[in-house]
Amino acid sequence: MTDTSCKMFEIASHLSELNNDGKVKAFRGSEKGYAKVIEICRGCSIFVHHEKNDDLIIDLLVSHHAKEKKPPLCGNTIKKFKEFFGDLCKISMSNWSHPINTQKDHERYYVDVNGKNTSEIIFIIERLKKEFA
């Protein structure tokens, strides 16, 4: 298990986001693992993703449907996420497609947390949960 895999396991465990077998949830074709931090509304959630390239990121995924149904909430969430991370927040230039239902496209806003240790990431996650509760 890589250092990033260990971090992802600890984070998913902290968030009670392990699968029924006690492993990190994953869509194997597109990522090594994920854990949901908080759902703002259906189609608008913050996750931790362990990417195929071994990057560990915290991202906000917002579906086009959610933006249509709840524009003020989604707009404010995007703004708040960018403000929370400041200059560290990078906006993905391409949409993120759900690995199983490819009709679900999302805008993705993310920050790379590779350089942080697990306790620092969990501290950020807990702040996010309070900020977006």
Sequence and secondary structure as in RCSB ss.txt:
>XXXX:A:sequence
MTDTSCKMFEIASHLSELNNDGKVKAFRGSEKGYAKVIEICRGCSIFVHHEKNDDLIIDLLVSHHAKEKKPPLCG
NTIKKFKEFFGDLCKISMSNWSHPINTQKDHERYYVDVNGKNTSEIIFIIERLKKEFA
>XXXX:A:secstr
  HHHHHHHHHHHHTT B TTSSBB  TTTEEEEEEEEEEETTEEEEEEEETTS EEEEEEEEHHHHHH HHHHH
HHHHHHHHHHGGG EE SS EE SS TT EEEEEEEE TTS HHHHHHHHHHHHHHT 
